[in-house]
Amino acid sequence: MKRIVKPSPTPIALRFFPMKIKSLFARLALTLAASAAISAELQPGDPISAKIFLQLHGIEKLAGQITPLVSGAGRDFRVIDGDSLAMGDYNIRLAEIDAPRTSQRCTTAQGSYWDCGAEARQRMRDLVMGAQSVECYSSKQDVYGRHLATCDADGIDVGALLVEEGLAWPHHNEGRYLPEASNAQAHSRGIWQAENTAPWELEDGQN
């Protein structure tokens, strides 16, 4: 009678070993990147410091160190304006950017006007509502109780894309999206095609 030898089942520890290795490497990369940022003594507004911050954010996601404040399909969100959205009871303000106010009009290169605020809001709607998955990460709130967050729509940083397309300014106190703003300005996109007033230069109020 022919004997059938069954392969031994893979121990649970070995099955989870690749996952542990991935987490270990991610944590190691996070530590090394953080050490580089500290040793360089970069200022918060420095574009290089901003780049390192974004890299740390990505590594943290890989390592599972942070979880989204809210996540869901794009249709689960409500778009308020060019830099604000909501989901359920969560009111979210995109961090480090300022889009034109909804009613704001901007100047074109030819000296005419265009509805930059309405266009920024529509672009936000296109990015968010058309996405299969939207994740917003936040660690603080502003004085209005809104969660300041970075939001990814199908893996794309919504704030970064709005700035790069000339539909939002990088926040005047931070340097996270300065590279995207420089690119938009160099190509005279959107708000950069002429001299236009940023929201924080208008009368005081909620931006």
N, C-alpha and C positions, 0 to 999 in steps of 0.2 A: 504494500500500500504506500502510495507516494505521500510523503509528509509535506504539508504546506506550512511554510514559515511566514508568519505575519510580521511586518515591520513594526518595531516598537513605536508607540506614539511619541511625538516630539514633546519633551517636557514644556510645561507652561512657561517656565523661566526663559527657555530658549526662544519660544515663539514671540515673546515680548522684548527680546534682546535688541532687535533693530530699532524698535521704538525708543528704548532707553538710550541707545547710541545717538539717535537723532536729537533727542532732548538734551543729552550731554553736550554735543557739539554746539547746539544752539545757545546753551547757557554759557559755554566757553567763549563763543563769538561775542555774546552780549557783554561779558566781563572785559574782554580785550578792547572792544569798541568804546566802552565807558572809560576805561583807563586811558585810552588815546585822547578822548575828549577832555578829560581832566588834566592830563599832562600838557596839553596844548594851550590851556588857559584861555580858551576862546570866549569872546563876548557873546551875549545872547543874540545880538543883531548881526553877527558875522555870518555871511552866507555859508561858510565852511562849517560853522557850528550848527547851522540849521540843517545842513546835509547830514551831519553826524546824528542829529536828533531824529531825523526821518529813518536813518539806517537802524538806530536803536529801536525805534517803534516797530519796524519790520521784523527785527530779530526777536523782539518781545512776543510778537504774534506767533512766530515760528516756534518759540520755546513754550508757548501756552501760558505765558506770564500774565497776559491781560485778556479779558473777555469783553465783548461789546456791551455797551450800555443798553442798546436796543439793536435788534436785527430782524429782518423779515424781507418779504418780497417788496419790490418798489411800490406796488399798488397799495400796500399797507400804510404808506406814509402820506402826509399832507404837506404840500409845498406852500410856504407862506410868502416868501419873496426870494430874491437872488442869493441870499445867504442864510435863510432860516427855513426849517421844516419841523414837522411834528409827527409823533406816532403815539397814539393813545393819550396818556396824560403827560408825555414827555415833550417839552418844547426844546428844540435844539437850534443852536446858533453855530454855524461853521466857524471853527477857530482860525485865527490869524488872517482872515480876509474881510474885506468890506466891499459888498456889491453896491451898485447905485440903488438909491431908494426907488421903490416901485413906480412912483410918479415922476422920477427924475428924468430930464432930457439932457443929452450930451451933444457936443458940437462935433461935426464931421470935419474932414480935411478941407472940404469946399466951403465951410462956414455955415452950412445948414444944420438942422437938428434931427436927432433920432431918439427914439424912446429906449434909452439904454437900460433903464430900470425894468421896464416890461420885458425887454429881450433877455436880460439876465435871469429874471424869474422863469421865463419860458424855457431857457436852456437848462435851468435847474430841474424843471419838471421833466424835460426830455431825458436827462441823465438818471434821475431817481425813479420816476414812474415806469420807465422802460426797462429797468434792471430786474433781473431775476432774484438778485440778492443784494441787500443794502445793509451794511454794518456801520454803526456809529460808536466811536470810542471817546469817552470823556472821563475827566478826573476832577472837574470843577464846574461851578456855576457862576454866572455873572450877577450883577446887582438886580437884574430883572427876574432872576430865578431860572433863566434858560441854561441848559447844559451846553458848555462850550466843547465842541467835539470835532473830530475829523471823521468824515464819512466816506466809505468806499462803496461805490456802485459797481457790482461785478468786478471787484478788485481794483477799480480806478479811483484815485483820490479826487473827489468831486471839487474840493476847494482848489487844488493844484490846477485842474483842468480849466476852471472858470478864470483863474488868474492868467493862465497861459493863452486863453482865447481873448483876453482883453475885456472880460466881462466883470472883473472885480480887481480891486487894488489889494496888494499884500498889506496886512495890518501895519499901521505906521509905527508901532512900538516893537515889532518883531521882524525877524529876517528869514522866516522859514520858507516863504515862497518868492524870495527875491530873484532867484534864477529864472523862474517862470515869468515873473513880471518883466525882467530885463529882455527876455526873448520876445514877449508881446510888444514891448516898447520899441525894440529894434525893428520890428516888422509893422509898426503903426497899426496894430490890431485894436479894434473896439475903442475903448476909452482913451487909448494912446494915440489916436489919429489926430488929436488936437488937444488944446489945453482944456481940461475939464476938472470940475470941483469934486474932490473926494468927500464922502459923507461926513467925516469928522471935521471938515472945514465949514460945514453948513451950521445952521443954528443948533443949539444944544437939543438933544432928544435921543430917543432910542434908535440905535443904528442896526 
